[in-house]
Amino acid sequence: MTMSMKDNSMTDQSKAYKDDLRYLSLLSRDFPTISSVTTEIINLEAILHLPKPTEHFLADLHGENEAFQHVLRNASGNIKRKVKELFGNTLREQDMKDLCTLIYYPEQKLELIKQADKNIDDYYQTTLNQLVAICRRVSSKYTRSKVRKSLPPEFAYIIEELLHESTDDHNKEAYVNVIIQTIIDTKRADHFIIALCYLIQRLSIDQLHILGDIYDRGPGAHLIMDTLENYHRWDIEWGNHDMLWIGAAAGNPCCVAAVIRLSLRYANTTTLEDGYAINLVPLATFAMEQYKDDPCTVFQPILDPQSRQPSEKTLRLLSQMHKAISIIQFKLEGQLYHAHSEWHMDDRALLEKIDKSKGTVEVYGKEYPLTDTAFPTLDERAPYKLTQEEAEVVRRLCHSFLISDHLQRHIHSMLKHGSMYGIYNENLLFHASVPLNEDGSLKEVAVAGQLVSGKDLLDRIEQLARAAFDDGASEAERRQGRDYYWYLWCGPDSPLFDKSRMTTFERYFIADKSTYHEEKGWYYKLREKPEICDRIMNAFGLKVAPHRHIINGHVPVRVSGGESPIKANGRLMVIDGGFARAYHDTTGIAGYTLVYHSRGFQLVQHAPFKSTEEAILNGTDIKSITQIVEMNNVREMVGDTDKGVELRKQISDLKNLLTAYRKGIIKERN
């Protein structure tokens, strides 16, 4: 080794030593003495040997807030399982059902019980003891410190005492009984029961994973987001419907038009108007004037037979608005396709293919008759130019999205907790796909001038999407990010879509259903093969281990047609079973959820949820079938998880600090 090489090596070692020393000095501020360091090491080592906390996976909620709330409250059957473990031999089935309903909906269930039960004090005594026992069971996976942080402040001390004392201890039997009796005597039983029920819900699930598509179709996306904003720990892997709303909130006019069109298509403007105060009056006024003599038959909304039906007058207005915003959307997307030739989507600019005199449209070289030929705002010489009135409607709608505080808050929460993909405990989560070539290799896709594939593709897309909200980015970068939301919604190589085309225009204007075909990308055709899933997981850096998986949503599993959600010999799980009512006839069920606890994976198949009222009155839970996907021979501990890796690193750092204290390199502080 030459002298200069030795000098460089010594310089690097010296720098590394100084960096380590600087870090240990900072760490010593939190742990200023040998005693505090050793205490924390003991604490962290002990945590490694606790059972792995439970993770809960949901996908494609599509605004179905009531079903979402119920699945969240019952932890996909996890709470019922705990109740059966504790009381299966001592309580009747109906009593266990009533106890579960109380945990899910404590306020409402208590009101019903008080109306029917004359010996309410006896009920309080029994129920409080049962709830404390359940609470002990669900809190047993956590440290006292973590449980303490989850306790409602009003009852924290009392609950902590009850959790860690028991009537089984004869020395404490009277102590525990007096606490419970005093709660009843002081008329605090209702409040205490409610607090315990929500604590059980909170402790039953440690982390919630949403695999995309909170928005569209159902009426309660804003209510779902309200719940998630206050949820203790959650993440979301964005879906194409989420991206459409994020794009609208960023001010992309095409995304704004599509969000409104989808809402009108399903006669559901609740999220827009009640949730986010989006002003649809300019669109309604324009539509009534422009299409006053047009029956707009093709644009009649798809109605949910279980919901309250709109009046004939309202239905006509919705149809007019639906047509007006659809034409506006087709104009705006045509502008984007011509502005972004790199998307290779010019073939989706179909307004220029319309022959108004013949009443036909040419699609991929073939001419088809139009199902609707009334285009009063369409200029064949400039088919994508908005009329002055249309431009004003778009301006006012975009402004309404940009100034909606509630919407902007929800979107920023989605950006804060979200990403294009997630990796948790050797599980790779993404909404739809990773684009592939026919031979199963990762497909290179051009994103903002870069050819990228696999993990790099999803990383680059996320950077571009976030640029639209980055105050530090240039206006050109922000505009590029805003525009790209539309490609993510329907672009052929978008990992959130991954189909040859989105045939929205054809479904409105062409009767021939063969034109509706959307050819799926190679990911959907090859994902049944174990080697393909392994290739993808390797590309994302997952360890080669027997218990690693890809978990997806996006494409509803057609259970009624015999399709299985478990694919590629267990390597892939697809948990979109159709939360949205619009999918129930197609899938035959009302959604899948996935529970991953210390003993393995359980896939839960849900029947359609009737209503919250039905659940409270009759104790009707969602009828669910639990399928054991994969069970571990040895119970998984915190030390086996991502958290375990993090804790071991902390322990290593603390041991280095301990050595520094003992050698006098860093001095203890008083």
Disulfide bonds with the S-S distance in Angstrom:
none
